[in-house]
Amino acid sequence: MTGNTTGNGRVKVAPHVLATVVAMTTRSVPGVARLSDSFLSRLGRIIRRDQNPGGVRLRQTEPGVFVDVYIVIQPDSNMVEVAGRVQTDVSEAVRRVAGASICEVNVHIQDVN
């Protein structure tokens, strides 16, 4: 869990909440058609009862959060620009909403649709 200390105590943000912020932010980027969800990730969520939305993987470490986002982009979009915007927007959203340090945001373009 990611956490911050305030003057009144500690605030903890569950990993699936961060993953939801990442998913919502990614979907809002122009050029992103949808998040990509593989059969294996769906199966993993069933077996582990993982609450993370499909298309998002988080790894929390001492220095910060590593994010992997798997997307399908729209056919008329510039892949590099869309991926860069996802990286920027996700980093800003996670910092703003949860106060978490972001180490990396890796964007994996899985398909064009």
Sequence and secondary structure as in RCSB ss.txt:
>XXXX:A:sequence
MTGNTTGNGRVKVAPHVLATVVAMTTRSVPGVARLSDSFLSRLGRIIRRDQNPGGVRLRQTEPGVFVDVYIVIQP
DSNMVEVAGRVQTDVSEAVRRVAGASICEVNVHIQDVN
>XXXX:A:secstr
 EEEEETTEEEEE HHHHHHHHHHHHHTSTTEEEE   HHHHHHHHHHT  S TTEEEEE SS EEEEEEEEE T
TS HHHHHHHHHHHHHHHHHHHH   EEEEEEEEEEE 
